[in-house]
Amino acid sequence: MSSHKEQQLAHLLVTYSVSLKKGERCLINATDVPISMVEALIEEVYQAGGYPEVNISNIAIERALIKGASSESLTGWTDNDSYRMNNMDAFIGIRGIVNPAEMAHVGKGYELYNKIYNNKVHHDIRVPHTKWVVLRYPTSLMAYKANMSFKEFEEYFYRVTSEVDYEAMDKAMDKAKAFMDQVDRVHIIAKDTDLSFSIKNIGSVKCSGHRNIPDGEVYSAPVLNSVNGVIHYNTASTYHGHTFNDVRFVIKEGKIVEATSDDTIAINKVLDSDKVARYFGEFALGCNPAITFAMDNTLFDEKIAGSIHFTPGNAYTNCDNTNRSSVHWDLVQIQTPQYGGGEIWMDGELIRKDGVFVHPSFTDLN
């Protein structure tokens, strides 16, 4: 039986995040999630007059499927799931994090999975052609990463997910988006960071609960060859089962020409996944005031108030610099005083200092 908080979260996802309408088909993709949460989502889809379909899996099954995968097996899997996704109006992806390192050392199968399956089913079909939202479900591992008891983390989780006024957040982003839509030059200064690039004619997108839960970011993308300088990311990031720390890039004319971390060999292998993974596909301002610390979970960390993420790899089609890569890695830098501070300038105007927005077009985001 679903709890009240699960039902509240399911209601938000169905009625607000994907705004499901009568007669629309919604795929619920649940990995390592209690049946009670899936039941709550099914009930809400029916309540909205929609038609639910469900995939239930866990990370061990995913690993087994991917580890032994070949181009031939993935092509068949991709064709089947592409057909299904093409017939969906909405997608809700919910995952419980039980072991972020499960996909470590899977080898070539995981590279093929991302290039063949993930690119087609998710990047080419789900993202541009469905109403979609992705989120995590609270687990003991997430509580450990947040340095909390499970009960404390569960309370925190629901406070920053389903108890947020996302409509108010959306309105607070209006002036920031209008300003960013007209911006050419961006300059970011922080500890071991001096980065400049253009977002001219790229535009920006408000993220206020329609794609991620929790949410709270406004993003754009750098003009592909305009990025120059150095950036040092001050949060840990687990990518494809490998946790990276102390990531630092040197960029010239848009391309990462030097990449180091606590595992420099591994990070360069990620960036060599394809010819354009060393170029950037997203620049975003994190602005959820309820999220203030890093816990090595991208969907939370990239929303941290006072953060940015500057993303190697694929660009989104609704804010497009044309980069098409199998990689999309949201690496986060926090600029609050306890993380070393920092400044963001746009067209010569100071936008944010030490994590606090100071420009009148952005102060509503504080």
KAJOKA-V231264 format. One record per pair of residues at least 12 apart in sequence whose C-alpha atoms are under 10 Angstrom apart, sorted by the first residue. I is the first residue (numbers start at 1). J is the second residue. Records with the same first field share a line. If there is no record, write none. Layout:
I: J ; J
This chain:
1: 35 ; 36 ; 37 ; 39 ; 40
2: 34 ; 35 ; 36 ; 37 ; 38 ; 39 ; 40 ; 41
3: 36 ; 37 ; 40
4: 40
5: 37 ; 40 ; 154 ; 155 ; 158 ; 162 ; 163
6: 36 ; 37 ; 38 ; 39 ; 40 ; 41 ; 137 ; 158 ; 162
7: 36 ; 37 ; 38 ; 39 ; 40 ; 41 ; 43 ; 44 ; 162
8: 40 ; 41 ; 44 ; 158 ; 162 ; 163
9: 37 ; 40 ; 41 ; 44 ; 158 ; 161 ; 162 ; 163 ; 213
10: 37 ; 38 ; 39 ; 40 ; 41 ; 42 ; 43 ; 44 ; 45 ; 92 ; 162
11: 40 ; 41 ; 43 ; 44 ; 45 ; 47 ; 48 ; 162
12: 41 ; 44 ; 161 ; 162 ; 163 ; 164 ; 166 ; 209 ; 210 ; 213
13: 41 ; 44 ; 45 ; 91 ; 92 ; 132 ; 133 ; 134 ; 135 ; 161 ; 162 ; 209 ; 210 ; 211 ; 212 ; 213
14: 26 ; 41 ; 42 ; 43 ; 44 ; 45 ; 46 ; 47 ; 48 ; 50 ; 90 ; 91 ; 92 ; 132 ; 133
15: 44 ; 45 ; 47 ; 48
16: 166 ; 167 ; 209 ; 210
17: 90 ; 92 ; 131 ; 132 ; 133 ; 134 ; 166 ; 208 ; 209 ; 210 ; 211 ; 212 ; 213
18: 89 ; 90 ; 91 ; 92 ; 130 ; 131 ; 132 ; 133 ; 209 ; 210 ; 211
19: 48 ; 90 ; 131 ; 132 ; 210
20: 44 ; 45 ; 46 ; 47 ; 48 ; 49 ; 50 ; 51 ; 89 ; 90 ; 91 ; 131
21: 45 ; 47 ; 48 ; 49 ; 50 ; 51 ; 89 ; 90
22: 45 ; 46 ; 47 ; 48 ; 49 ; 50 ; 51
23: 46 ; 48 ; 49 ; 50 ; 51 ; 89
24: 45 ; 48 ; 49 ; 50 ; 51 ; 52 ; 87 ; 88 ; 89 ; 90
25: 45 ; 49 ; 50 ; 51 ; 52 ; 53 ; 85 ; 87 ; 88 ; 89 ; 90 ; 91
26: 41 ; 42 ; 45 ; 50 ; 51 ; 52 ; 53 ; 54 ; 85 ; 87 ; 88 ; 89 ; 90 ; 91 ; 92 ; 130 ; 131 ; 132
27: 42 ; 45 ; 51 ; 52 ; 53 ; 54 ; 55 ; 84 ; 85 ; 87 ; 88 ; 89 ; 90 ; 91 ; 92 ; 93 ; 132
28: 41 ; 42 ; 45 ; 52 ; 53 ; 54 ; 55 ; 56 ; 90 ; 91 ; 92 ; 93 ; 94
29: 53 ; 54 ; 55 ; 56 ; 57 ; 91 ; 92 ; 93 ; 94 ; 95 ; 134
30: 54 ; 55 ; 56 ; 57 ; 58 ; 92 ; 93 ; 94 ; 95 ; 96 ; 136 ; 137
31: 55 ; 56 ; 57 ; 58 ; 59 ; 60 ; 61 ; 62 ; 93 ; 94 ; 95 ; 96 ; 97 ; 98 ; 136 ; 137
32: 56 ; 57 ; 58 ; 59 ; 60 ; 94 ; 95 ; 96 ; 97 ; 98 ; 136 ; 137 ; 139
33: 56 ; 57 ; 58 ; 94 ; 95 ; 96 ; 97 ; 98 ; 136 ; 137 ; 138 ; 139
34: 56 ; 95 ; 96 ; 137
35: 56
37: 94 ; 137
38: 54 ; 55 ; 56 ; 94
41: 54 ; 92
42: 54
50: 89 ; 90
51: 88 ; 89
52: 88 ; 90 ; 91
53: 84 ; 88 ; 91
54: 91 ; 92
55: 93
56: 94 ; 95
57: 95
58: 95 ; 96 ; 97 ; 98
59: 95 ; 96 ; 97 ; 98 ; 99 ; 100 ; 102 ; 103
60: 98 ; 99 ; 102 ; 103
62: 102 ; 103
63: 102 ; 103 ; 104 ; 106 ; 109 ; 110
64: 103 ; 106 ; 109
65: 109 ; 110 ; 113
66: 103 ; 106 ; 107 ; 108 ; 109 ; 110 ; 111 ; 112 ; 113 ; 114
67: 103 ; 105 ; 106 ; 107 ; 108 ; 109 ; 110 ; 111 ; 112 ; 113
68: 106 ; 107 ; 108 ; 109 ; 110
69: 108 ; 109 ; 110 ; 111 ; 112 ; 113
70: 108 ; 109 ; 110 ; 112 ; 113
71: 109 ; 112 ; 113 ; 115 ; 116 ; 117
72: 116
73: 113
74: 109 ; 112 ; 113 ; 114 ; 115 ; 116 ; 117 ; 118
75: 112 ; 113 ; 116 ; 117 ; 120
76: 117
77: 113 ; 116 ; 117 ; 121
78: 113 ; 116 ; 117 ; 118 ; 119 ; 120 ; 121
79: 117 ; 120 ; 121
80: 121
81: 117 ; 120 ; 121 ; 122
82: 117 ; 120 ; 121 ; 122 ; 124 ; 125 ; 126
83: 121 ; 125
84: 121
85: 121 ; 122 ; 125 ; 126 ; 129 ; 130
86: 121 ; 125 ; 126 ; 129 ; 130
87: 129 ; 130
88: 125 ; 126 ; 129 ; 130 ; 131
89: 126 ; 129 ; 130 ; 131 ; 132
90: 126 ; 129 ; 130 ; 131 ; 132 ; 133
91: 126 ; 127 ; 130 ; 131 ; 132 ; 133 ; 134 ; 211
92: 131 ; 132 ; 133 ; 134 ; 135 ; 211 ; 212
93: 132 ; 133 ; 134 ; 135 ; 136 ; 212
94: 133 ; 134 ; 135 ; 136 ; 137 ; 213
95: 134 ; 135 ; 136 ; 137 ; 138 ; 139
96: 135 ; 136 ; 137 ; 138 ; 139 ; 140 ; 141 ; 142
97: 136 ; 137 ; 138 ; 139 ; 140 ; 141 ; 142 ; 297
98: 138 ; 139 ; 140 ; 141 ; 142
99: 141 ; 142 ; 241
100: 141 ; 238 ; 239 ; 240 ; 241 ; 242 ; 243 ; 296 ; 297
101: 238 ; 239 ; 240 ; 241 ; 242 ; 243
102: 240 ; 241 ; 242
103: 239 ; 240 ; 241 ; 242
104: 239 ; 240 ; 241 ; 242 ; 243
105: 240 ; 241 ; 242
106: 240 ; 241
110: 240
111: 240 ; 270 ; 273 ; 326
112: 326
113: 326
114: 240 ; 273 ; 325 ; 326 ; 327
115: 273 ; 274 ; 325 ; 326 ; 327
116: 326
118: 326
119: 314 ; 324 ; 325 ; 326 ; 327
120: 326
123: 314 ; 315 ; 316 ; 317 ; 324 ; 325 ; 326
124: 316 ; 317
127: 211 ; 316 ; 317 ; 318
128: 316 ; 317 ; 318
131: 210 ; 211
132: 210 ; 211 ; 212
133: 209 ; 210 ; 211 ; 212 ; 213
134: 209 ; 210 ; 211 ; 212 ; 213 ; 214 ; 299
135: 161 ; 211 ; 212 ; 213 ; 214 ; 215 ; 299 ; 300
136: 157 ; 161 ; 212 ; 213 ; 214 ; 297 ; 299 ; 300
137: 154 ; 157 ; 158
138: 150 ; 151 ; 153 ; 154 ; 155 ; 156 ; 157 ; 158
139: 153 ; 154 ; 157
140: 153 ; 154
142: 154 ; 157 ; 295 ; 296 ; 297
143: 156 ; 157 ; 295
144: 295
145: 294 ; 295 ; 296 ; 297
146: 293 ; 294 ; 295 ; 296 ; 297
147: 295
156: 290 ; 291
157: 214 ; 300
158: 214
159: 214 ; 290 ; 291
160: 213 ; 214 ; 215 ; 288 ; 289 ; 290 ; 291 ; 300
161: 209 ; 212 ; 213 ; 214 ; 215 ; 290 ; 300
162: 209 ; 213 ; 214
163: 214
164: 208 ; 209 ; 213 ; 214 ; 215 ; 288 ; 290
165: 208 ; 209
166: 207 ; 208 ; 209 ; 210 ; 213 ; 214 ; 215 ; 216
167: 208 ; 209
168: 208
169: 206 ; 207 ; 208 ; 209 ; 215 ; 216 ; 217 ; 287 ; 288 ; 364 ; 365
170: 206 ; 207 ; 208 ; 209 ; 210 ; 216 ; 217 ; 218 ; 365
171: 206 ; 208 ; 364 ; 365
172: 206 ; 208 ; 361 ; 362 ; 363 ; 364 ; 365 ; 366
173: 205 ; 206 ; 207 ; 208 ; 216 ; 217 ; 218 ; 287 ; 361 ; 362 ; 363 ; 364 ; 365
174: 205 ; 206 ; 218 ; 361 ; 362 ; 364 ; 365
175: 360 ; 361 ; 362 ; 363 ; 364 ; 365
176: 204 ; 205 ; 206 ; 218 ; 351 ; 359 ; 360 ; 361 ; 362 ; 363 ; 364 ; 365
177: 203 ; 204 ; 205 ; 206 ; 218 ; 219 ; 220 ; 361 ; 362
178: 203 ; 204 ; 205 ; 361
179: 203 ; 204 ; 346 ; 361 ; 362
180: 199 ; 200 ; 201 ; 202 ; 203 ; 204 ; 205 ; 218 ; 219 ; 220 ; 346 ; 347 ; 361 ; 362
181: 199 ; 200 ; 201 ; 202 ; 203 ; 204 ; 205 ; 220
182: 199 ; 200 ; 201 ; 202 ; 203 ; 204 ; 346 ; 347
183: 198 ; 199 ; 200 ; 201 ; 202 ; 203 ; 204 ; 346 ; 347
184: 197 ; 198 ; 199 ; 200 ; 201 ; 202 ; 203 ; 222 ; 223 ; 346 ; 347 ; 348
185: 197 ; 198 ; 199 ; 200 ; 222 ; 223 ; 226 ; 345 ; 346 ; 347 ; 348 ; 349
186: 198 ; 199 ; 200 ; 222 ; 227 ; 283 ; 344 ; 345 ; 346 ; 347 ; 348 ; 349 ; 351
187: 227 ; 228 ; 229 ; 343 ; 344 ; 345 ; 346 ; 347 ; 348 ; 349 ; 350
188: 229 ; 230 ; 231 ; 308 ; 342 ; 343 ; 344 ; 345 ; 346 ; 352
189: 230 ; 231 ; 335 ; 341 ; 342 ; 343 ; 344 ; 345 ; 353
190: 230 ; 231 ; 232 ; 233 ; 333 ; 334 ; 335 ; 339 ; 340 ; 341 ; 342 ; 343 ; 344 ; 353 ; 354
191: 231 ; 232 ; 233 ; 234 ; 333 ; 335 ; 339 ; 340 ; 341 ; 342 ; 343
192: 230 ; 231 ; 232 ; 233 ; 234 ; 248 ; 340
193: 229 ; 230 ; 231 ; 232 ; 233 ; 248 ; 249 ; 250 ; 333 ; 342
194: 228 ; 229 ; 230 ; 231 ; 232 ; 250 ; 342 ; 343
195: 227 ; 228 ; 229 ; 230 ; 231 ; 232 ; 250 ; 251 ; 344
196: 222 ; 226 ; 227 ; 228 ; 229 ; 230 ; 231 ; 251 ; 344 ; 345 ; 346
197: 221 ; 222 ; 223 ; 224 ; 225 ; 226 ; 227 ; 228 ; 229 ; 253 ; 254 ; 283 ; 346
198: 221 ; 222 ; 223 ; 224 ; 225 ; 226 ; 227 ; 228 ; 346 ; 347
199: 220 ; 221 ; 222 ; 223 ; 224 ; 226 ; 227 ; 283 ; 321 ; 346
200: 220 ; 221 ; 222 ; 223
201: 221 ; 222 ; 223 ; 319 ; 320 ; 321
202: 220 ; 221 ; 222 ; 223 ; 318 ; 319 ; 320 ; 321
203: 219 ; 220 ; 221 ; 222 ; 318 ; 319 ; 320 ; 321
204: 218 ; 219 ; 220 ; 221 ; 283 ; 284 ; 318 ; 319 ; 320
205: 217 ; 218 ; 219 ; 220 ; 221 ; 284 ; 318 ; 319
206: 218 ; 219 ; 220 ; 284
207: 219 ; 284 ; 286 ; 287 ; 303
208: 288
212: 299 ; 300 ; 303
213: 299 ; 300 ; 303
214: 288 ; 290 ; 291 ; 299 ; 300 ; 301 ; 302 ; 303
215: 286 ; 287 ; 288 ; 291 ; 299 ; 300 ; 302 ; 303 ; 304
216: 284 ; 285 ; 286 ; 287 ; 288 ; 289 ; 290 ; 291 ; 300 ; 302 ; 303 ; 304 ; 305 ; 365
217: 284 ; 285 ; 286 ; 287 ; 288 ; 302 ; 303 ; 304 ; 305 ; 307 ; 308 ; 309 ; 365
218: 283 ; 284 ; 285 ; 286 ; 287 ; 303 ; 308 ; 365
219: 282 ; 283 ; 284 ; 285 ; 286 ; 308 ; 309 ; 310 ; 319
220: 281 ; 282 ; 283 ; 284 ; 285 ; 310 ; 315 ; 316 ; 318 ; 319 ; 320 ; 321
221: 280 ; 281 ; 282 ; 283 ; 284 ; 310 ; 311 ; 314 ; 315 ; 316 ; 319 ; 320 ; 321 ; 322 ; 323
222: 254 ; 279 ; 280 ; 281 ; 282 ; 283 ; 310 ; 311 ; 315 ; 319 ; 320 ; 321
223: 253 ; 254 ; 279 ; 280 ; 281 ; 282 ; 320 ; 321 ; 322 ; 323
224: 253 ; 254 ; 255 ; 276 ; 279 ; 280 ; 281 ; 315 ; 320 ; 321 ; 322 ; 323
225: 251 ; 252 ; 253 ; 254 ; 255 ; 279 ; 280 ; 321
226: 251 ; 252 ; 253 ; 254 ; 255 ; 280
227: 250 ; 251 ; 252 ; 253 ; 254 ; 255 ; 256 ; 279 ; 280
228: 250 ; 251 ; 252 ; 253 ; 254 ; 255 ; 256
229: 249 ; 250 ; 251 ; 252 ; 253 ; 254 ; 256
230: 248 ; 249 ; 250 ; 251 ; 252 ; 256 ; 258 ; 259
231: 247 ; 248 ; 249 ; 250 ; 251 ; 259 ; 310 ; 333
232: 246 ; 247 ; 248 ; 249 ; 250 ; 260 ; 261 ; 331 ; 332 ; 333
233: 245 ; 246 ; 247 ; 248 ; 249 ; 261 ; 308 ; 309 ; 310 ; 331 ; 332 ; 333 ; 334
234: 246 ; 247 ; 248 ; 294 ; 331 ; 332 ; 333 ; 334 ; 335 ; 339 ; 340
235: 247 ; 293 ; 294 ; 295 ; 296 ; 301 ; 331 ; 332 ; 333 ; 334 ; 339
236: 294 ; 295 ; 296 ; 297 ; 298 ; 301 ; 331 ; 332 ; 333
237: 294 ; 295 ; 296 ; 297 ; 298 ; 301 ; 329 ; 330 ; 331 ; 332
238: 296 ; 297 ; 298 ; 329 ; 331
239: 267 ; 270 ; 296 ; 298 ; 327 ; 328 ; 329 ; 330 ; 331
240: 270 ; 329
242: 263 ; 266 ; 267
243: 262 ; 263 ; 267 ; 296
244: 260 ; 261 ; 262 ; 263 ; 264 ; 266 ; 267 ; 296 ; 331
245: 260 ; 261 ; 262 ; 263
246: 260 ; 261 ; 262 ; 263 ; 264
247: 259 ; 260 ; 261 ; 262 ; 263 ; 264 ; 267 ; 331 ; 332 ; 333
248: 260 ; 261 ; 262 ; 264
249: 261 ; 278
251: 278 ; 279 ; 280
252: 279
253: 279
254: 278 ; 279 ; 280
255: 276 ; 277 ; 278 ; 279 ; 280 ; 312
256: 268 ; 271 ; 276 ; 277 ; 278 ; 279 ; 280 ; 312
257: 278 ; 279
258: 278
259: 271 ; 278
270: 312 ; 326 ; 327 ; 329
271: 312 ; 313 ; 327 ; 329
272: 327
273: 313 ; 325 ; 326 ; 327
274: 313 ; 324 ; 325 ; 326 ; 327
275: 313 ; 324 ; 325 ; 326
276: 312 ; 313 ; 314 ; 323 ; 324 ; 325 ; 326 ; 327
277: 311 ; 312 ; 313 ; 314 ; 323 ; 324 ; 325 ; 326 ; 327 ; 328 ; 329
278: 311 ; 312 ; 313 ; 314 ; 325 ; 327
279: 311 ; 312 ; 313 ; 314 ; 315 ; 323 ; 324 ; 325 ; 327
280: 310 ; 311 ; 312 ; 313 ; 314 ; 315 ; 321 ; 323 ; 324 ; 325 ; 327 ; 328 ; 329
281: 310 ; 311 ; 312 ; 313 ; 314 ; 315 ; 316 ; 319 ; 320 ; 321 ; 322 ; 323 ; 324 ; 325 ; 327 ; 328 ; 329 ; 330
282: 309 ; 310 ; 311 ; 312 ; 313 ; 314 ; 315 ; 316 ; 319 ; 320 ; 321 ; 323 ; 328 ; 329 ; 330
283: 308 ; 309 ; 310 ; 311 ; 312 ; 315 ; 330
284: 302 ; 303 ; 307 ; 308 ; 309 ; 310 ; 311 ; 330 ; 332
285: 302 ; 303 ; 304 ; 305 ; 306 ; 307 ; 308 ; 309 ; 310 ; 332 ; 344 ; 352 ; 355 ; 365
286: 300 ; 301 ; 302 ; 303 ; 304 ; 305 ; 306 ; 307 ; 308 ; 309 ; 332 ; 333 ; 334 ; 355 ; 365
287: 302 ; 303 ; 304 ; 305 ; 306 ; 307 ; 308 ; 355 ; 356 ; 357 ; 362 ; 364 ; 365 ; 366
288: 300 ; 301 ; 302 ; 303 ; 304 ; 305 ; 306 ; 307 ; 365 ; 366
289: 303 ; 304 ; 305 ; 306 ; 365 ; 366
290: 303 ; 304 ; 305
291: 303 ; 304 ; 305 ; 306
292: 304 ; 305 ; 306 ; 307 ; 334 ; 336
293: 305 ; 307 ; 334 ; 336 ; 339
294: 307 ; 332 ; 333 ; 334
296: 332
298: 329 ; 330 ; 331 ; 332
299: 330
301: 330 ; 331 ; 332 ; 333 ; 334
302: 330 ; 331 ; 332 ; 333 ; 334
303: 332
304: 332 ; 333 ; 334 ; 335 ; 336 ; 355
305: 334 ; 335 ; 336 ; 355 ; 356 ; 357 ; 365 ; 366
306: 333 ; 334 ; 335 ; 336 ; 337 ; 339 ; 341 ; 342 ; 343 ; 352 ; 353 ; 354 ; 355 ; 356 ; 357 ; 365 ; 366
307: 332 ; 333 ; 334 ; 335 ; 336 ; 339 ; 341 ; 342 ; 354 ; 355 ; 356
308: 330 ; 331 ; 332 ; 333 ; 334 ; 335 ; 344 ; 355
309: 329 ; 330 ; 331 ; 332 ; 333 ; 334
310: 329 ; 330 ; 331 ; 332 ; 333
311: 327 ; 328 ; 329 ; 330 ; 331 ; 332
312: 325 ; 327 ; 328 ; 329 ; 330 ; 331
313: 325 ; 326 ; 327 ; 328 ; 329 ; 330
314: 326 ; 327 ; 328 ; 329
315: 327 ; 328
316: 328
334: 354 ; 355
335: 352 ; 353 ; 354 ; 355 ; 356
336: 353 ; 354 ; 355 ; 356
337: 353 ; 354 ; 355 ; 356
338: 354 ; 355
339: 354 ; 355
340: 354 ; 355
341: 353 ; 354 ; 355 ; 356
342: 354 ; 355 ; 356
343: 355 ; 356 ; 357
344: 357
345: 359
351: 363
